[in-house]
Amino acid sequence: MHLFLGFLVSCLLSVGSATVLHRHGHQGRHIHARQDCATVAVVFDKLVTTQWGESVSIAGSIPELGNWDPNSGVPLNADQYTDDNPLWSTTVDLPAGTNFEYKYVVFGADGSVTWDADPNESYAVPVAFGADGSVTWEADPNHSYTVPSACASIQSDTWQCVNEPSARGCWSEGYNINTDFDVNWPNTGVTVYYDLTIAYTTLAPDGFARTVTAINGQYPGPTIEANWGDTISVTVANQLPDNGTSIHWHGLRQFQSNSQDGVPGVTECPIAPGQSRTYTFQATQYGTSWYHSHLSCQYGDGVLGPIIIHGPATANYDIELGPLLVADWYYGGVSMLAAQSQHENALPPEADNALINGMMVSSSGGSYHMTPLTAGQRHLVRLINTAVDNHFVVSLDGHTLEVIATDFVPVVPYTTDTLFIGIGQRYDVIITADQAPGAYWFRADVQDTVQCGSNFNNGNIRSIFAYQGHESETPISSPYSYEQRCTDETGLTPYWNSYVPVGQIGTFTELTTAQYQVPQSDGSLNVYWKVNGSAFNVDWAQPTLQYVQTGNTNYPSDLNLIQLPQEGAWVYWVIQEVAGDPYFVAIPHPIHLHGHDFYILGTGTDTWTAADADNLNYDNPTRRDVAMLPSGGWLALAFQLDNPGAWLMHCHIAWHAGEGLALQFLESPGSISSIPADFDDQCNAWSSYYDSDPSYMQQDSGI
């Protein structure tokens, strides 16, 4: 999927001016370097057998390597060349922190070279030496390498790149920020264990006491924390007397572990009251996310918590401050409000308040969450929007936010004063404590003037960031000015230059979404959000994986199931908001994909046409797992079929998902191999409970 090979990088503490850095490639390629913390002498080695009169050079994406001009590249020498060890080598001094791509080139005896048409995106033909001495590029995709931006330290007695404040691009065991985690990740052999018990309790996070469906008696639930490559094992116990549950691990692609995705009616039956389930999966990605119930809108009443997968980063920081969750909060209970909204021709319910890390103030009391800052230090903060209906613009008075990751995707760092966060989205940001010591407001503003939720306490949703010694102060800082919007951040450039094949006219599948209001015979009204004219609706007792398990292909139409059996193929979808019946309800939607990240090729506020396919961005487009569908417009996405399973795509506004705005796609069903041994036992326990006159019946789509 990516042009980068993600070689192993090791950087070491400078000793005088002769520190050694080793990086080992594949198929006889080696790179190592001598580092003095300002420049790095990078040694390029290439094992290649050449004929008399031929020579080898290196060309790359930076001026020091000729800006992809092989004639301006750097020649390698053959001083150490033997028949048994055909080594070509050269040394290039490069500025620390330089990020580049490169390829080796062999010149014919007559100096001729055959250049690949597009070295940034093409896979060239294998090396071939013509009779006239002409040569092509090597077959491999571009190699990549980032010169360390600072000296790192020696770990034990091996040459290792150590993750520390001055070298956050490093990780361990040779893995680093250049490693492409789509195809390569550590296998640590470590399993981290957590126990989550879901039960009713009474909490007053903003001073107003209400019944909360809580995890381990708290809101938000405990942080699930692991290192990149660890196995995560979480046992979920359902102590609700009258309802099922499940846990979805938002944004984790569950590579080859589809049955652990936690979607009732798709990958499992709900966990029945009194029952438990253990989810086990490997953290093949790193970054920030959250877990939540996927049974109806249950997470809005408390069943959620943060996820941290520690790994490398695209910028250095001194202090990890952990997650900062922002969520809307409803005193009447989300389950009750969702049932009402399904039968009303009215605006969505207004939130009574919002919580930041489970805290806020109200007329009933409460307090602000406080985050400590250390003067002069760079702090990593993990921002997560876990709301039901509210989209936020966040900011910290007087400070900038340096964005280094979006969802689970490292990005080229950039700074901003304000940051839009749609429901389900995450941002890793670095906050530098470079202002006068004091207390400052962190603000989360609901974008209520642009149809992105409503909140009774909007304008007063805050927490406090306080420098040491100022923790007890009430901030008097002033906010940044900005225009409200319900559109994604722009300029989110993935750290890796991603390869996305150009979609041709006719390869895009159009998926329309619209609201329908259907009068019932008793005078009531049913509200649906449909995809291609069908409102999604699952059967909790017969999940899609059960169809796969039994070979039953008679899928009901309201499963909204698309079959995608061709492994390795690219999928191009355009989601278009259209007029429904009887109204054109044009509002933004946060679209979330399970099992994959997607590439955002483009958006529009008009009607998609086939000709728009020619104007999309395939050149390292933004990559994430939640993106905003513009009001009345379209969203063009692409992803590769590389993870067999039954996967969901849905709007993450809880009201809309419950009213049917979702579809599922069955990817390579013949290759699904992760259905657990206790799958049937869980479904049998659920059926036994649900068939005995339960208190809570399925009233919505089920997700």
Sequence and secondary structure as in RCSB ss.txt:
>XXXX:A:sequence
MHLFLGFLVSCLLSVGSATVLHRHGHQGRHIHARQDCATVAVVFDKLVTTQWGESVSIAGSIPELGNWDPNSGVP
LNADQYTDDNPLWSTTVDLPAGTNFEYKYVVFGADGSVTWDADPNESYAVPVAFGADGSVTWEADPNHSYTVPSA
CASIQSDTWQCVNEPSARGCWSEGYNINTDFDVNWPNTGVTVYYDLTIAYTTLAPDGFARTVTAINGQYPGPTIE
ANWGDTISVTVANQLPDNGTSIHWHGLRQFQSNSQDGVPGVTECPIAPGQSRTYTFQATQYGTSWYHSHLSCQYG
DGVLGPIIIHGPATANYDIELGPLLVADWYYGGVSMLAAQSQHENALPPEADNALINGMMVSSSGGSYHMTPLTA
GQRHLVRLINTAVDNHFVVSLDGHTLEVIATDFVPVVPYTTDTLFIGIGQRYDVIITADQAPGAYWFRADVQDTV
QCGSNFNNGNIRSIFAYQGHESETPISSPYSYEQRCTDETGLTPYWNSYVPVGQIGTFTELTTAQYQVPQSDGSL
NVYWKVNGSAFNVDWAQPTLQYVQTGNTNYPSDLNLIQLPQEGAWVYWVIQEVAGDPYFVAIPHPIHLHGHDFYI
LGTGTDTWTAADADNLNYDNPTRRDVAMLPSGGWLALAFQLDNPGAWLMHCHIAWHAGEGLALQFLESPGSISSI
PADFDDQCNAWSSYYDSDPSYMQQDSGI
>XXXX:A:secstr
 BS            TT EEEEEE STTEEEEEEE SSEEEEEEEEE    TT EEEEEESSGGGTTT GGGSEE
 B TT  SSS EEEEEEEEETT EEEEEEEEE TT      S TTT       B TTS B   SS  EEEE  SS
    BTTB     STT TTB STT BTTS TTT       EEEEEEEEEEEEE TTS  EEEEEETTBSS   EE
EETT EEEEEEEE  SS  B  EETT   TT GGGS  BTTTB  B TT EEEEEEE  S EEEEEE  STTGGG
GT EEEEEEE   SS  SEEEEEEEEEEE TT HHHHHHHHTT SS    BSEEEETTB EETTEE   EEEE T
T EEEEEEEE  SS  EEEEETT  EEEEEETTEEEEEEEES EEE TT EEEEEEE  S SSEEEEEEEEBGGG
TB  BTTTT  EEEEEETT TT              S  S   BSS BB     TT EEEEEEEEEEEE TTS E
EEEEEETTB     TTS HHHHHHHT     GGG EEEE  TT EEEEEEEE   BS      EEEEESSS EEE
EEEESS   GGGGGGS  BS  EESEEEE TTSEEEEEEE  S EEEEEEE SHHHHHTT EEEEEE GGG    
 TTHHHHHHHHHHHHTS  SS   SS  
